[in-house]
Amino acid sequence: MNPIQLKARLETLGPATQVEIVDLTGTEDHYQAQIVSPAFEGKMMIEQHRMVFKLVQAEVDSGEVHALTLKTYTPEQYIKAKSKH
């Protein structure tokens, strides 16, 4: 799964979902994803991460995606996080 495919898959979380993907090793199997989505509203971080992993579980199980580090935010959380930096 290349970064473009991963980004497209994660964007299926819902309308207005914004995804940034970083290939951490250049091998297209170790990624970091930053996801900002209204779909995360009212969900704890663990629930947000479960929502994401559900979308790529087959690739994780097969080893096609070996590692996926997540940073998940609601739009409001993202605005607050950006204002701190």
C-alpha positions as CSV (number, residue, x, y, z in Angstrom):
1,M,0.0,0.0,0.0
2,N,1.6,3.2,-1.1
3,P,1.1,6.6,0.7
4,I,-1.5,7.8,-1.8
5,Q,-3.5,4.6,-1.4
6,L,-3.3,4.8,2.4
7,K,-4.3,8.5,2.3
8,A,-7.3,7.7,0.1
9,R,-8.4,4.8,2.3
10,L,-8.2,6.9,5.5
11,E,-10.1,9.7,3.9
12,T,-13.1,7.3,3.7
13,L,-13.7,8.0,7.5
14,G,-16.1,10.6,6.4
15,P,-16.7,14.0,4.8
16,A,-14.1,16.8,5.6
17,T,-11.5,14.2,6.8
18,Q,-8.0,15.5,6.2
19,V,-5.1,13.1,6.1
20,E,-1.3,13.6,6.0
21,I,0.9,10.6,5.5
22,V,4.6,10.3,6.1
23,D,6.5,7.2,4.9
24,L,8.9,6.9,7.8
25,T,11.4,4.5,6.2
26,G,10.9,4.9,2.4
27,T,9.8,1.2,2.2
28,E,6.1,1.9,2.0
29,D,5.3,-0.2,5.0
30,H,6.1,2.1,8.0
31,Y,3.8,5.1,8.1
32,Q,2.8,8.0,10.3
33,A,-0.7,9.4,9.7
34,Q,-2.2,12.6,11.0
35,I,-5.9,12.5,10.6
36,V,-8.3,15.3,11.4
37,S,-11.9,14.2,11.1
38,P,-15.4,15.2,12.3
39,A,-16.0,11.5,12.5
40,F,-13.9,11.5,15.7
41,E,-16.3,13.8,17.6
42,G,-17.3,12.4,21.0
43,K,-14.9,9.5,20.7
44,M,-12.0,8.7,23.0
45,M,-8.5,8.4,21.4
46,I,-8.6,4.6,21.6
47,E,-11.9,4.6,19.7
48,Q,-10.5,7.0,17.1
49,H,-7.6,4.7,16.6
50,R,-9.8,1.6,16.3
51,M,-11.8,3.4,13.6
52,V,-8.7,4.0,11.6
53,F,-7.2,0.5,12.0
54,K,-10.5,-1.0,11.0
55,L,-10.0,0.6,7.6
56,V,-6.5,-1.0,7.1
57,Q,-6.8,-4.2,9.1
58,A,-6.3,-6.5,6.1
59,E,-3.1,-4.7,5.2
60,V,-1.8,-4.8,8.7
61,D,-2.7,-8.5,9.1
62,S,-0.9,-9.4,5.8
63,G,2.2,-7.3,6.7
64,E,1.7,-5.0,3.7
65,V,1.5,-2.2,6.4
66,H,4.0,-3.2,9.1
67,A,3.7,-0.1,11.3
68,L,1.2,2.8,11.4
69,T,1.7,5.5,14.0
70,L,-1.4,7.7,14.4
71,K,-2.2,11.2,15.5
72,T,-5.9,11.7,15.5
73,Y,-7.9,14.9,16.1
74,T,-11.3,16.3,15.8
75,P,-11.2,19.6,13.9
76,E,-11.5,21.5,17.3
77,Q,-8.7,19.4,18.9
78,Y,-6.5,20.1,15.9
79,I,-7.0,23.9,16.1
80,K,-6.1,23.8,19.8
81,A,-3.1,21.6,19.2
82,K,-1.8,23.9,16.4
83,S,-2.2,27.0,18.6
84,K,0.1,25.5,21.2
85,H,3.0,25.3,18.7
